[in-house]
Amino acid sequence: ADMALVGAADGTNNATSYMAFSKVQALSPGGHCRPFAEDADGIAISEGMATVVLKRLTDAERDGDRIYGLIKGIGSSSDGRNRSLTAPHPKGQVLAVQRAYNDADILPQTVELIEAHGTGTSVGDKSETESLALAFGEHKDKNRYCALGSVKSMIGHSKVAAGMAGLIKSIHALNQKVLPPTIGVDKPNPAIASDNTPFYINTEARPWLKDPSDTPRRCGISAFGFGGTNFHTVLEEYRGNYRAADHR
């Protein structure tokens, strides 16, 4: 295919959905999703739909398209037979992350933003951060250099559309050169983003400064599903100048 429309949609917030999430004790009693916060207490489910256009870079440049960013690598894995439907397993998540950076042929230490799965559950967020620290650990040469956040703090968990929401947020972050915030985090969980990990919780929008001679801006996106189906995608900013109006 020379062009693909890739989308996701979720419109299933009915009584059964709320009952199911309530029975597994995943819902936030206060109705707010606060990923990586010390007082995070669960998810807030939502609905949504989103679509992106994917093309080969050479085709997009030839056609004069506005290019928001590049997909460099994708990795996936399964937790296999693990503890339960909803219990995340760091080993499986690490494998997906490692496969993504191997596919992209870049080092994780060059990534300065992670759009995490970040549901706002204490167990899930802790497991995810442990997985990222393991995947990044062998390459890190400094601590707290990579912003960590989740779009779910803004729009809730849109379930099957959640990964696409994270992708679009990340592409805009690269294109606009801004590190986006994770909202509602008054006090980050010290066990999640400590001085011994590459990550810090970014709670306010800030310019994404970068030396032009350095590697391009890069971002990793995680989407982990029920039953341990794990995906991680590596994005990179587009530095071409075929259409100067896009880069003023």
C-alpha positions as CSV (number, residue, x, y, z in Angstrom):
1,A,0.0,0.0,0.0
2,D,1.3,3.5,-0.8
3,M,-0.9,5.1,1.8
4,A,-2.8,3.7,4.9
5,L,-5.5,5.3,7.1
6,V,-4.9,3.8,10.5
7,G,-7.6,4.4,13.1
8,A,-9.2,3.3,16.3
9,A,-12.6,3.9,17.9
10,D,-14.2,3.2,21.2
11,G,-17.8,3.9,22.0
12,T,-18.6,1.2,24.5
13,N,-19.0,3.0,27.9
14,N,-22.3,1.3,28.9
15,A,-23.5,-0.1,32.2
16,T,-21.8,-3.4,31.6
17,S,-18.4,-1.7,31.0
18,Y,-18.7,0.1,34.3
19,M,-19.8,-3.0,36.2
20,A,-16.9,-5.0,34.7
21,F,-14.2,-2.4,35.6
22,S,-15.8,-2.0,39.0
23,K,-15.6,-5.7,39.8
24,V,-11.9,-5.8,39.0
25,Q,-11.4,-2.7,41.3
26,A,-9.8,-0.7,38.5
27,L,-11.9,2.4,38.5
28,S,-10.8,5.5,40.4
29,P,-13.3,6.3,43.2
30,G,-12.9,10.0,42.5
31,G,-13.3,9.6,38.7
32,H,-9.9,11.1,37.9
33,C,-6.9,9.3,36.2
34,R,-3.6,10.5,37.8
35,P,-0.8,8.4,36.2
36,F,2.4,8.3,38.3
37,A,0.9,10.3,41.1
38,E,1.5,9.3,44.7
39,D,-2.3,9.3,45.3
40,A,-3.2,7.5,42.0
41,D,-6.2,5.3,42.7
42,G,-7.4,3.9,39.4
43,I,-8.6,4.6,35.9
44,A,-11.3,6.8,34.4
45,I,-12.7,5.2,31.3
46,S,-13.6,7.3,28.3
47,E,-14.6,7.0,24.6
48,G,-12.9,8.4,21.5
49,M,-11.8,7.9,17.9
50,A,-8.7,8.9,16.0
51,T,-7.1,8.3,12.6
52,V,-3.6,9.0,11.2
53,V,-2.3,8.8,7.7
54,L,0.8,6.7,7.1
55,K,3.0,6.9,4.0
56,R,6.6,6.1,3.1
57,L,8.8,9.1,3.8
58,T,10.0,9.4,0.2
59,D,6.4,9.3,-1.0
60,A,5.3,12.0,1.5
61,E,8.2,14.2,0.5
62,R,7.5,13.7,-3.2
63,D,3.8,14.6,-2.7
64,G,4.5,17.7,-0.6
65,D,2.7,16.3,2.4
66,R,2.9,17.9,5.8
67,I,5.1,15.4,7.8
68,Y,4.5,15.4,11.6
69,G,6.9,12.7,12.5
70,L,8.6,9.4,11.6
71,I,7.9,5.9,12.9
72,K,11.3,4.3,13.5
73,G,10.5,1.0,15.1
74,I,7.8,-1.2,16.6
75,G,8.0,-4.0,19.1
76,S,5.5,-6.4,20.5
77,S,5.3,-9.3,23.0
78,S,3.0,-11.4,25.1
79,D,3.1,-12.0,28.9
80,G,2.1,-15.6,28.2
81,R,0.5,-17.5,31.0
82,N,0.8,-15.0,33.9
83,R,-0.9,-14.2,37.1
84,S,-4.3,-12.9,35.9
85,L,-6.0,-11.0,33.1
86,T,-5.2,-7.5,34.5
87,A,-1.9,-8.1,36.4
88,P,1.0,-6.7,34.3
89,H,4.2,-8.6,34.0
90,P,7.4,-6.5,33.7
91,K,9.3,-9.3,31.8
92,G,6.9,-9.3,28.9
93,Q,6.8,-5.5,28.7
94,V,10.6,-5.3,28.7
95,L,10.7,-7.6,25.7
96,A,8.4,-5.4,23.7
97,V,10.4,-2.3,24.5
98,Q,13.7,-3.9,23.6
99,R,12.3,-5.2,20.4
100,A,11.1,-1.7,19.4
101,Y,14.6,-0.1,19.9
102,N,16.3,-3.0,18.1
103,D,13.9,-2.5,15.2
104,A,14.6,1.2,15.2
105,D,18.3,0.6,15.5
106,I,18.7,3.4,18.1
107,L,19.7,3.4,21.7
108,P,17.0,4.1,24.4
109,Q,19.4,6.7,25.9
110,T,18.6,9.0,23.0
111,V,14.9,9.1,23.8
112,E,13.8,12.1,25.9
113,L,10.1,11.5,26.1
114,I,8.0,8.3,27.0
115,E,4.3,8.4,26.4
116,A,3.5,5.6,28.8
117,H,0.5,3.3,29.0
118,G,0.1,5.0,32.3
119,T,-3.4,4.0,33.5
120,G,-3.2,5.5,37.0
121,T,-3.4,2.2,38.9
122,S,-0.6,1.9,41.5
123,V,0.3,-1.7,40.4
124,G,0.2,-1.0,36.7
125,D,2.2,2.3,36.8
126,K,4.9,0.7,39.1
127,S,5.3,-2.4,36.9
128,E,5.5,-0.2,33.7
129,T,8.2,2.0,35.2
130,E,10.2,-1.0,36.4
131,S,10.0,-2.4,32.9
132,L,11.2,0.8,31.3
133,A,14.0,1.2,33.8
134,L,15.1,-2.4,33.0
135,A,15.0,-1.8,29.2
136,F,16.8,1.6,29.5
137,G,19.1,0.6,32.3
138,E,21.9,-1.0,30.5
139,H,22.2,2.0,28.2
140,K,21.8,4.9,30.7
141,D,24.7,7.2,31.5
142,K,22.8,9.7,33.6
143,N,19.6,9.8,35.6
144,R,16.3,11.7,35.1
145,Y,16.8,12.8,31.5
146,C,13.6,11.4,30.1
147,A,10.1,12.9,30.6
148,L,7.4,10.4,31.5
149,G,3.7,11.0,31.1
150,S,0.4,9.7,29.9
151,V,-2.4,11.2,27.8
152,K,-4.9,9.4,30.0
153,S,-4.4,12.1,32.6
154,M,-6.2,14.4,30.1
155,I,-8.8,12.3,28.4
156,G,-9.1,9.2,30.5
157,H,-8.6,5.6,29.3
158,S,-10.2,5.3,25.9
159,K,-9.4,1.5,25.9
160,V,-8.9,0.3,22.3
161,A,-8.4,3.9,21.1
162,A,-5.9,4.7,23.9
163,G,-2.8,3.8,21.9
164,M,-3.8,6.0,19.0
165,A,-4.4,8.9,21.4
166,G,-0.9,8.4,22.8
167,L,0.5,8.3,19.3
168,I,-1.1,11.6,18.2
169,K,-0.1,13.3,21.4
170,S,3.5,12.2,20.9
171,I,3.6,13.2,17.2
172,H,2.5,16.7,18.1
173,A,5.1,16.9,20.8
174,L,7.8,16.1,18.3
175,N,6.4,18.4,15.6
176,Q,5.8,21.4,18.0
177,K,9.0,20.7,20.0
178,V,7.2,20.8,23.3
179,L,7.4,18.3,26.2
180,P,3.7,17.9,27.1
181,P,2.4,17.7,30.7
182,T,0.8,14.9,32.6
183,I,-1.9,16.7,34.6
184,G,-3.3,16.1,38.1
185,V,0.0,15.0,39.5
186,D,0.4,17.2,42.6
187,K,3.0,14.9,44.0
188,P,4.8,12.3,41.9
189,N,5.1,8.8,43.3
190,P,8.7,8.7,44.5
191,A,8.9,4.9,44.0
192,I,8.1,5.4,40.3
193,A,10.4,8.2,39.1
194,S,13.3,8.1,41.5
195,D,16.8,9.5,41.3
196,N,18.0,6.0,40.2
197,T,16.0,5.9,37.0
198,P,16.2,7.7,33.7
199,F,12.7,9.2,34.2
200,Y,11.0,12.2,35.7
201,I,7.3,13.0,35.7
202,N,6.7,16.1,33.5
203,T,3.8,18.0,35.1
204,E,3.9,21.2,33.0
205,A,4.4,22.0,29.3
206,R,8.0,23.1,28.5
207,P,10.1,23.7,25.4
208,W,11.8,20.6,24.1
209,L,15.3,22.1,23.7
210,K,17.8,20.3,21.6
211,D,21.2,21.0,20.1
212,P,20.8,20.9,16.3
213,S,24.0,18.9,16.1
214,D,22.6,16.2,18.5
215,T,20.4,13.3,17.6
216,P,16.8,14.2,16.6
217,R,14.1,14.4,19.2
218,R,12.8,10.9,19.9
219,C,9.8,9.5,21.8
220,G,8.7,6.1,22.8
221,I,5.0,5.1,23.2
222,S,3.7,2.1,25.1
223,A,0.3,0.4,24.8
224,F,-0.3,-2.6,27.0
225,G,-3.5,-4.5,26.7
226,F,-5.6,-6.9,28.9
227,G,-4.0,-10.3,29.1
228,G,-0.5,-9.1,28.6
229,T,-0.4,-8.0,24.9
230,N,2.3,-5.4,24.8
231,F,3.4,-2.9,22.1
232,H,6.0,-0.2,22.1
233,T,6.7,2.3,19.2
234,V,9.6,4.6,18.6
235,L,9.0,7.9,17.0
236,E,11.5,10.6,15.7
237,E,11.0,14.2,14.6
238,Y,11.2,15.0,10.9
239,R,14.1,17.3,10.2
240,G,13.7,17.7,6.4
241,N,13.2,21.1,4.9
242,Y,11.5,20.4,1.6
243,R,8.7,22.8,2.6
244,A,10.1,25.7,4.5
245,A,6.7,27.0,5.5
246,D,6.3,24.1,7.9
247,H,9.5,25.0,9.8
248,R,9.2,28.7,10.5
